[in-house]
Amino acid sequence: QVQLVESGGGLVQPGGSLRLSCAISGFGLDYYVIGWFRQAPGKEREGVACINAPDGTTYYGDSVKRRFTISKDSAENMVYLQMSSLKPEDTAVYYCAAGVSRDYLLAPAGPWNYPYDYWGQGTQVTVSS
């Protein structure tokens, strides 16, 4: 059974750092596109970071470039989102998602509109003083 479980969210001060984890079961992540998304109340879901596991290519939303880093640990079947220089605007529920990696789909769709088949339940990140 496929399952994605996010963890690591919580309350952090502005300027602080936090690492989110996505634990994947039911499939090996290295055949998948893994994305991190976030959604704040009253706002649309926003793509944050994405990794195409087969070749390691990464993508980042404009608002988080230079601050967030996505990475994977194939042995542990884990994907991480390292967040630094956090701002109040980063406050949201963060979700990880997975879809089978196919270049002919990724190229036209891009990382944010990719057909993700599986989603986690989300973890809350609150950046506040």
Salt bridges, closest charged atoms under 4 A:
ASP30 OD1 - LYS72 NZ 3.18
GLU46 OE1 - ARG38 NE 2.89
ASP62 OD1 - LYS65 NZ 3.07
ASP90 OD1 - ARG38 NH1 2.89
ASP90 OD2 - ARG67 NH1 2.78
